[in-house]
Every structure is written in C-alpha cells, then in structure tokens.
Amino acid sequence: MNPQQLVTAGLALFIATAGAAPEQHFHPKGKAPSQYTKAVLADARAALPFSDKRDFEEQRRGFIAAPKSRVIKDQQGNVVFDLQRFNFIDQANNSDSIHPSLVRQSQLNMSFGLYQVMEDVYQVRGFDLANITFVRGESGWIVFDPLTSQETSSAALDLISQEIAELPVKAVVFSHSHGDHWGGVRGVVSEQDVRSGKVPLIAPVGFTEHAVSENVYAGNAMTRRMYYQYGVALPASPYGHAGQGLAQTISRGTVGLITPSRFVSEAEETIIIDGVKMVFQLTPGTEAPTEMNTYFPDKKLLWAAENVTGTFHNIYTLRGAQVRDALAWSKYINEMLYEYGQEAEIMMASHHWPRWGNERIQEVLRGQRDLYANINNQVLHLANQGVTINQIHNEFETPKSLSDQWYNRGYHGSPEHNSRGVINRYLGYWDNNPATLIPLSPSDSAPLYVEMMGGAKAILRKGKSLHDSGQYKLAVEILDKLLQAEPSNTQVHDLLADCYEQLGYQQENPGLRNSFLQGAYELRDGIKTGFEPNTASEEIISALPTELFFDALAIRMDAAKVDGLNFVINFATPDTGETFVIELSNATLTTIAGQQAVQPDLSYRINRSDLVPIMMQRASFASQLKAGRASAEGDVQILAKMLQAITVFPTDFEILPGTKRD
C-alpha cells in the first residue's frame, strides 16, 4: 500500500478520533506527525484488538495503596526515579506521534504502588523497570528481584511495611543476572546478614559471573548504543521517550551487589524457607544466560521471572548482546506449561502484571511458547529458501493468531530485529552476496554515490521530495549516503532528522522508536551523555573475576603501541590463592589462570582486596607497590610500558557522522 492509499484508508478514523491539541514539541526543530504518519497509526488503531480489556483488568486487580508522589529520591534529595514525567500517557489514546499499541502498553505500565497477588503474596510495581515481589512466610518476607537501585527497593519495602506488616526479610531471590533485578539488594538486606547466614540469598548457578561480566568486554560500546535502544537522553514526551515496553523507565540510584550465598544448580530444585516451599526451574540461555522460574506448589502460584511477560522479548538486543536461542526459550516455556501450568491458578513475573485462572495461564504460556518457536522455525524456513539477513525483516510476519494476542506484541523485541537475530545466530551477518563480503566503509563508498547521484543539491532535492510524499525509508537511503560523504552538511542533518522522526513516531516497538528519535536528536543537537546508570560500584567491581579484569585490560590495549614489546609476568593474589601468567607477545596480551612461568620478567603479588582500587582506577600498580600493598621482583618498568598502551574509551563516540560537536 503506497502512502496516499494509507492516508485514504486511515483518514476517516483519525479524524473521528482526533483528541485535544497536541503537546508542544520539546525541540525547536521538531516536527509534528505528517499525514502519512497519522495514517499509519490510524490503520494500526483500526486493526488491533482494543476490545480485549483483560490486561487492564489484571493490571488493576489487587491494588492496595500507593505513595502520593510518583517520584523517588535518595537521602540527599536527588531524584532517582520519576514516573510522573510520563503522566501525558494517560491522555495519549488518540496520539498521532505514539503508536496506539505502545500507548496502550505504556498506560498499563503506569501502574504504581502495592498490589496483592493472592493471600501472603504482594508486588510493588512502577517503582523501577522491574517489579519487586514479597512472599510472606511464617515470620517474614521472601523478596524476589529487589529492583535496580537501593533507593527504589527500600521505598518498596517501606510501603509494604506500612500497608501490610513490618516484618524481617528472611530470604532474597535473584531470578537472573540482569542488573534491574538485583542492583537494589542493599535496600532490603545487609551484606552482614547474608554473610552470617541469617538471610539466604538465592540465585541460579553462574549468576555472579554473568551479572558482572555481561557488560565488560563490549561495555563501552553497549552503553553508547543504550542511548538509542532505551532513549535515555530523550525527554519524556509524546514526541520523545514514551516508555520502554517492560516498564516506563529505569531508576538511576545506588546500584549494589551482594554475592549470593546459595546457588540453584539442578534443573529443578526444591527449597523450603520460612515455611514456604519453592520449586526452582533453571532456564539457562533464555532471556538471560542464567535464569530461573519459581513454582509455589502449596499456593499453585507460578513466578515466571522474565521468561514469560506481557511482550515479545528480545532475541537480539539492539544495545548489543549475544543472540538468544529462541527455540530453547520456547522449550523451557513448554516445560513450564506441562510441569506447572497444568495446575497453576496464578502466574506472575518480574515485569508487568499477573494472570489469574488456569485457562488464562495456559493460554499465555502456549501463546509465548509458540511465539518463540514460530520465529525460530519460520525464519529458518525462509532462510533455507534463500531469504537473507538483509531481507528477512521485510519477509517474516508473525502469524495473526499470535500477533492478535497483546502479550505477543513487540514492546521489547520486535519481529523486525528479532528475525534478523535468528538468522545471525545460525548463519551469521553475511548475506552471501560477494559484493557485501568485504565492503568499503560507508565514508569511503559514499562520495562515489553522491557524485553519481548528481551531488548534494540533487540528493537534498530528491530527499525532500521523498520526505514530502511519506517515503521516509527511501529518503533515508540516499540522505545517509550524503551524511557519510559530507558530515558537516547541516541541510542533510536537518532533513535526515525529519525522516527519522516520522519513522520513530510510526514504530510500535520502543527500541525502534527510540533509535530513530535518538538519531534525530543527535543530528539536531549533537551527542549528549551522562544519562546512563552508574554500575561501577565497588561491590560490583569486587565481584569481577581477576582473569576477566586482565581480559578487559587486553581489549583496552592499543596493539600498535606494544608491537615488538614482549614480557611474561607471574601475578598472584595471596588472599584468594589465585595465580596467573600474563604474557605479551605479538602485540597481544593473554592471561592464563592457575599457572606460573619458570622464568618470568616480573613477579607481582598483591592481595585481591588491594587490587580492587586498581580495577576501579583509583590506584595504579605502581602506587600500590609504593604504598607497600604489593611486592614485586624483576623489571617493574614493564607495568609502565603496558599501561602506556591502555586506551580510555570515549563514551561519546559518533554513531552518526557530524554529531560530535564542541
């Protein structure tokens, strides 16, 4: 259907549903939705099953109380979480700048306060990106997934203490290794109580390694890309950040980590704490590298962690991560269905709202099981007929029987980027066209494209024509070539930003929306930083394995600066009994644990506790040696030579040419 047909098809509906005057755009160069964008959203509004209100009924069920303010602050009065900046969502039903499906999801995610799931089971929602769950035992609370920040989890504990009962925390459970599920642990329990054994802290096997390592190797790039997926620098606005799908936004408070005291290592493991019987089901390689669901057989209650929520989740994460296994994910959901779903009467998760009734639970489990299996199977069905990674997002469609279910809509993952992720998992990035095997960099090929298209003026003229007729993707194709060739051309910045903006308005998926809108924002204003959460706390760095630290150091080393330099270091941390050989050869730093070289150039000994300040860049190998906190034998100048080659990665590197401005 061409843009003019879209206008005709959607015209009557979006005139009939026109609401109040739109809020003013936050940027002086920002544009209102075009007639073509309005038509796209009107068609979506007409096609989606808005008559299904069950999610809203489930979301409201069990509400007890909420604080007067939707803002959470730290002890110094700094705002760490602000849900009220999204209040515009409640009046956005007829918005022309937010996809109606995303409006609906964001309205559901505005739930805020304490909810009763069933007798002795409660959730606090809307205090952070995740939910925090409280299960009452014989004498206290068992806390599941204590949010991202200490301040938000503490506020949640205060709320349930005020409204239900002020009881001690008897145990804490981490469902998986993502920080929005454990970073607030110190708001509900002290490390002393965990270390003494007073409060068990339970997590799936492999939790600590994955919790601290996921963002280490490519962490700087992932943080920069996060600005696009999550839109953290975008103002909350009908024209900007409208929600993140899993919830509205994430907190920016104090992130901490306490190492778990008990790990679930069996495929299914039963633990009884404070009289509460819990059956843990390991689901590695699904939504996280290490994850587990929990079934409460005495309550017929299934806690689905982040494996089954109110959205199609990410197979490929736009900020960057290893591609997940959609088929394995489907199979674990199938296990849930047959092991627990046959009798469960309530299902809840670490995001969104619970489901009540066995029929509803089985419906959702089957729907999500089939969703992940379908994208795995059908993408490979098409790939085996020659459809490539650069075509699959235009060929694959989720079957209507699945996409008509709201919990299968793409509010975190999307059919477009997840389908490409499946191909990448099995076949890699290459589309098998020799022309793309070792392509020129965009900045090298773009000048020829610009020349062959008649120069900048011709491209801008055609780009404007395509933009004005609603053909935004075609406009982007040629305007991006001009941007790559002429990064300082402000005219292409403005026109390309206008195209990205309209494409952003049209997206149901928040990651796609945010990426287009962030691109427009940076083209107009340049790169803005400082909005990412701080995850470099001492306890998180302390949990980083020593070998991983040296692996990360090797990534930061500029090979050109050490080419021709060779050395062998014996490294030891006496307090932990660890030994390593660190070797530089062929401009490459390598590390092996549990070994010591016979003739090292340097032997360096330091307690692991004294290595942590070096890892946090508060001290150096030389300063710890000078302070007597380390000892060395051999050529200590090796360390200085090595550190001279270490690169400090910029947090504001360009994604779009010409956006890094003084």
N, C-alpha and C positions, 0 to 999 in steps of 0.2 A: 504494500500500500504506500503510495507516494505521500509527501507532506500535505498536498492540497486535499487528498482524499481523507487524510486524518482529520483535517480541520472540519470537513463536511460531516464526517461520521460523529465527531465529538462536539460539534458546535451547540446543538440543542441542549445537551446535558450540561456543559459547563456554563451556559447562560442561565439555565434553570437553577443551578446550584451555586451561583455566584454569591459570595458572602460579603462581609464588611470590607471596607477599604484595607488594602494590604499594608502591613508594617513597612516603614521606610527601610530601604537597603542600608546596610552598615557601611558600605564603601561608596565614595562619590562616583566611581566609575561603574558601579554595579548596575546591572540591567534587570528590568522586570521580565517575567516569563514571556516568551514570544507566543504568538497564536499557535505555532506548531507545537511548542511545549505544552501549552494548555490543552491542545487536542490529544496529545499522547496521554496526559494524566486523566483527561475526561474519559477516554476509551478504557483506561485501566479501572476507573471508578465504576464504569458500567459493567465491566466483565467480572470483577472479583465478587466473591460470595459474602457480601457485607451483611446478609441476613442471618448468618451464623454468629450468634452472640455468646456462644458458650465460653469463650475465653474471658469475656468481661464478667460473666457470672462467676467463673472460677477465680478470677483476679480479685474480686471484691469479697469473696466468701471468707469468713472468719476474722474480718477486721476488728481489732480491739481498740487501738489508740495510736496517735501519732504526736510528736512534738509540734508546737505551734509554728516553729520555723523549719524550713527545709534546708537550712544552712548549718553545717557542722564546722566548728572552729577548733584550733588547737589551744593550748594553755596560754599562748601569747596573743590570742585573738585573731590569728591568721586563718583565713578561710581554707579549709582542706577539701570541702565538698559542698557543692551548691546545686541543688536540684531545681530551685525556684527560677533560675535563669531560663528554664525550659517551659515556664508556665504558658508561653504562647502556643504550645502544642494543643492545649485543651480547646483552643478556638480555631484550630487549623483544619477542620474537617473538609473545608472547601478550598484549601490552599492550592494555588496554581504553581507554587515553587517547591512543594514537597510531594513526593509520590503518595497517593492516598493509602496505599498499603503500609508505607513507612509511617505515615501519620497515625494509623491505627495501632501499629506496634509500639510507637513512642508513647501514645496515650496509655496503653496498657503498662508500659514501663514507668509511668509516673506514679505508680502505687508507692506509698511511703508510710512506713510505720510498722506496728506489731500485728501479726496475724496468727490466729490459731489454726493449725492444720488438722489436728484432732486432739483428743484428750492427752495432755502432757507433751505435746509437740507444737512448737511455735517457730515462726520465721520472722525476721526483721528484713523488710525489703525497702529498696530505694535509698539506702544509706551509702551505697557504693556500687561498683559494677556487678558484684555478686550478691547473693542472699547469704545471710548467716542464719543457721538453724540451731535451735535449742531443744534438746530432748531431755525431759525430766526423769531422773532416776529415783532411787529410794531416798537419796539425801542431797542431791544436787543436780547440776546441769551437765549434760554431754554436749559440747559445742562442735558443730560441723562447719568447716570453712570460714575462719574468722576474718574475712574481707581483706582489703589491700593495705589499710592503714590502721595504726594503733588507735587513732582518734575516732575513727568510724566504728570499729568493733567495740571500743569502750562505751561509746554512745549507745550502741545496740544493747550491750549488757546492762547499762543503766536503765534503759527503757523497760526491759523485761523484769528487772528487779523492782522497778516502781509499780508496774502494772500487774505482775503475776506473783513473784516471790523473790526475795533476795536470798539466793542460795549459793553455796560454793560451786565452783567449776570442778567437776570430778574427772573429766577427760576432755581431750580435744582431738578431733579427727581432721586430717587434711585429705581431701579426696584425690588431689593430683598436684602436679608440680608447677602450675601457673601461679604467678605471684598474687593475682587478685583473690586467691583462695587461702593464702597463708600469711601474707605480709602484715596483717593486723593482729597476729597471735599475741603480742605483748599487751594488747588491750584487754585480754580475757584471762591470761595466766602468766605467772612469772617463770623465768628460767629456773629459779631455785626450786620451785615446786615440781617442775618437770624433772630436773636433775636428781632430786631427792627421791623420786618415785611416787611422790604424793599424788601427782596428776599425770597419768599416762598420756603421751602424745603419739597418736597412731597415724601411720601413713603407709602407702603402698611401697613395696620394695623398689629401691632405685630412686626414691623421692629426692633425697638430698643432692645427689649428683646431678639430676636433671633440673632441679629447682635453681641451682646456682650456675649451671653450665650452659643453659639454653641460649643465653644472650652474650656469651663470652667471645666466641670466635668471630662472629659477624655482628657483634652487638652494636658497634657504632653505626654501621650501615642500617641495621634493623631499626635503631632509634630514629634515624633520619627518615626512613620510609614510613615509620609510625605516624609522622605528621600527615602523610597522605591517607593512609588507611583509616586512622581514627580522627583526623581533622582536629587535633588538639589545639591548634593555633587559631582555628576558625571561631568567630563569635557565635554564640548560641543565637540562632535567628532563623526565620523562615527561609532566608537566603544563604544560610551557613550551616552550622552544626545543628542537626535536628534529632540526634540520638545515635547510639551505637548498636542498636539491634538487640544485643544481650541485655542491655540496660541503657540508661541515658548517657552516663559518663562514669569516669573512674575518679577516685579520690587522689589527692596529692599531699598526703600527710606523711607520717613517720612509718617507714617500711622496715620491718624486722624479721628475723628468722630464729626460731629455736629448733635445734636438731631433734627430730622425733626420737622417742625412747623405745618405740615398738614398731616393727615393720611387718606388714602382712605380706607373706611370701608364697603362700599356697594359692592355687587357682580359686579355691573357695575356703574361707577360714571363719570359724565361729568364735566370737569373743563376748564374754559377759562382763559388763562393767556397771557397778551400782545397781544391779538387778535388771539391767537392760540387755537383752540378748540381741546381738548383731551378727549378721552373716555378711562377710565382705567378699565381693566378687572382683577379682583382678581383671582389668580390661586394658592391658598394655597396647600401645600403638594405635589407640583410637583418637580421641580428642587431644590427648597428651601422651608423651612417651610412657609415662607411668600413671595409672589412674585406677580407681576402684569405685564400684557401686556398693550400696549397703541395703540389705533387706532386714526388716524387723519382723520376724515370723509371728511373734506374740501380738503384734499390732496390725499385721497384714499391710505393712507400710513399706514401700519401695522408694529408696533415695537414689536417683539416677545420676548423681554427680553432675558432670557436664556432657554426658553421653547422649541424653535424650532431653531436649529442652524445647522451647517454642520457636525454633528456627532450623533451617538448613544450615548446618555448621560449615566451617572451613575444611575443605580437603587440602587446598593450597591457601596459605595465609599471605595476604598482599604485602604485609610488612616484611615478610621473609621468614621461612621456617622449612624444615624438611617436609616434603609432601606426605600426607597421611594416607593410610590404607583404607579406602572406602569399603572394600569387601570385608576386611577383618572387622571393621566397625559394625557393619551390618550383621555379621555373625555373632558378635558379642551382644547386640541388641536381641537377636534371636534367642540366645541363651537366657537373657533376662526374661523374655516373653514366656519361655517354656519352664524355666526354673522357678520364677517368682510371679510372673504375670498371670498365671492361671488362678491364683487365689488372692493376689493383692487387691485391696479396696481403695488405697490411696497411693498416688505416686507424686513425689516432689523432686526438685532438682536444685542445683546451686545457682540457677538463673530462672527468671520468670515465675510462674505460679503453679500450684499443684493441680492434679487431675483426680477427680473423685469418681468412684464406681468402677467395678471390674470391666464392664463393657467399654467404658471410655479409655481406661488404661490399655486394654488390649488393642483398641483402635489406634492409639498414638504409637504404641510400640511397633505394631505391624506397619503403620504408615512410615515411621522413620527407618525401620529395618529395610523396607522396600525402597525408600528414597536413596539410601547409600548404595544398596545393591544395584539399583537401576542405573545410577550414573556410572558406576564401575562397569557394568555389563554393556550398556548401550554405547558408551564412549568407545569401548574396545570393539564393539560390533561395527561401529563406523570406521574406527582406525584400521580394522582388518579389511576394509574396503577402500582404503586409500585416503580417508579424510585425515588431514594433518593438524598439528597443534595450532597452526595459524588459521584454520578453518572451523575447528570443532565447535567453538563458541557460537558460530553462526548456523551450525547444523543440528547440534544436540538440543532437544527440548524435553523438559520434564513432562511425563505423561499427565494429562489433565486430571486423572483420578488421584494423582499425588499432589499436584500443584494447587488443586482446589481446597486442600487442607491447609489451614493457616499455619500450622506448626511446621509445614514443609516449605514455606516461603523463604526466600533468600535474604534474611536480615543479618547474617554474619558471613556465611559463604554465599555464593551466587552460582546459578547454573553456568554463567559465562566463565568465571575464573576457576571454578571447581572442575569443569570439564577439561580445561587446559591442564589443570593439575594432574588429572588422571592420566592423560597422555604422557605428561612429563615423567610421571612415576614409572611407567612401563617402557616408554620409547625415548625419553629424553627431550631436549629442547629443539633438536634439528628436525625440520620438516622434510628432509631427504631431497630437497632441491639443491643441486650443486651451486647455484647462484647464492645461496644463503649459508654455505658451508664455512667459509672464512670471509665473511663480508667486510667491506670497508666500514670504518667507524662513521656514524651519521655526519659528523662535522667534516669528514673527508669526502663523502659522496654528495652531500647537499649542494655545494657550489655548482656542480655539473647539472643537477636537477634545476636549480634556479636559472642557470644560463639557458638550458634547453626549453624552459617554460617562458622565456622572454624577459626575465629579470624580475626584480622586486615589485615594481609597479604593476606588472601584468598579474603576478601572483596575488597581490593585495586586491586588485580589482576583481579577479575571479573568486578569491576567497570571500570577499564581501558579497558577491552575487550568490554564492552557495549559502553563506550565512543567512542572507535575507530571504532565501527560499526554504529555510529549515533543513538544509542538507549539511548538518554540522560535522558529521564524521568525514564526509568528503572534503569539507573546508579544512578540517584538521590535517588531513593527509598532505595537502600542499603547503599549508601555513607552517607546519612543523619543519618542512624542508627549508623554508626561508629563515625560520628561527635558528636552525642549526648552522646555516650559512652566514647569517647576519645577526649574531646575538644581541647587538646593541640597537637593533631596529625597533624603535618604540611603537611604530604603527603595527607591526606584526604582534608585538606583545599585547596590545590592546585588542586587536581583532581575534587573536587566538584565545585570549582570556574570555571574550564574549562567547565564543563557541564552547569552550569548556564549561562555562557557567550554565548554558542551556542544557548541555548533556548531563551535567550534575543534577539539575532540577528534575530531570526525567527518570533518574535511577531509583529503583525500589531498594536496592542494597546500599546500606550506609557506607560501606567501604568504597564502592564505586562512586557514589555521590561525593563523599569527602575527597576522594582523589582528584576528581575533576575540579571541584571547588577550591581545593588547596592549590592546584595548578594555576587556576585563575588568580587566586590571591597573591601568589608569589610573582606571577607575571606583572601584576599591577603594583605591588608594594615591595617586592624583594623578599628575601628569606628572613623569617622571624624564628628565633629559637628561645629556649628557656621554659618551654611548656611541658616537657617530658617529666614523668615522675622520677624521683631520686631513689634508685635501688642499690646504691653503693654504700649501704650501711656496714658498720664494722662486723656485725654478726654474719651478714651475707658473704662478705669477703673472707671472713674467717672460715666459713664452710667450704670455700673453693679449694678443691684438691690441689696440692702443691704442683703436681705434674701438669695440671691444667693451666696453672699460672705460667709455667715456663712455655707451654704450648702457645698460650696467648702472647707471650713476650716474643716468641718466634714469628708470629704473624705481624707484629708491630716492627720487626726489624727490616730495615731497608737493605736488601741484598747487595745492591750496588756499592754500599758503603763498607761492606765487610768482605768483598770479593778478594781472595788472596790471604785473608786472615784465618788462621787455624788454631784451635786450642781445645783442651779437654779439662773439664772441671769436675772434681768429685764434690758433690753437695750433700750435706747431711743435716737433719733436724733431730738432735738428740732427744728432745722431749717427746717426740712421736715415734722415734725409731725408724724414720724414713731415710733412705739413701737414694741418690740419683747420680747418673753420669750425664753431664751436659756437654755436648760436643758441637763445635762449629767447624764445618768443613764444606767446601764447595758453596760458600755464601749461604749456608743453610744451618739453622740451629735445631738440633734434635735433643730429645731427652728420653732416657730410659730409667724406669724405677727399679729398685732392688739390686742395683749393680754398683760397683766401684772399680775405676780403672786402676791398672797396676802402676802406671807412670803418668799421673795427671800433671798438667801445668799448674794447677791451683787446686787446693783443697779448702773448702769454705764450710764452716759449721755455724749454725745459728738455730736457736730454738724456734719452733714454728710460731709461737706466740710473738716472738720478736720479728718474724718475717712479715707478719700481717701489716705493720706500718709501711713496709716497703711495697707490699701489694696494693696498699691504699694510696701510695705516692706521697706519704707523709714523711718518709725517711728513705735513705738510699743504702745500698750495700756498703758503701764507704763510710757513711755516717754511723751505721750500726757497728761497724768494725772499730771506728774511732771511739765510740761510746763504751766499748768493751762488751757489747751484747752479741758479738760474733767473733770468731777466730779464723785465721787464715794461714796457710802455708803455701809458699810459691809466689808466682807472679800476680800480684793483686792488680797490676795495671790492666790485666785482661778485662776486668769488670768495667773499667772506664771506657776501654775501646768498644766493648759490646754495647754499653749504654749510649754511646755517641751515635750509634746507628738506629736507636729506637725512635720511631715516629709517633708524634702526638697527633692522633687522627682528628681532623676538623669535624665539628658537629654540624657545620653549616655548608657542607659541600653542595654544589649545584646539582639539581636534577634537571631543571630546565635552563638552557643557556641564557646568560644575561641577567640572572635573577640575584646574583650575589653582588650587592651594591654597598658602597661605603656610606 
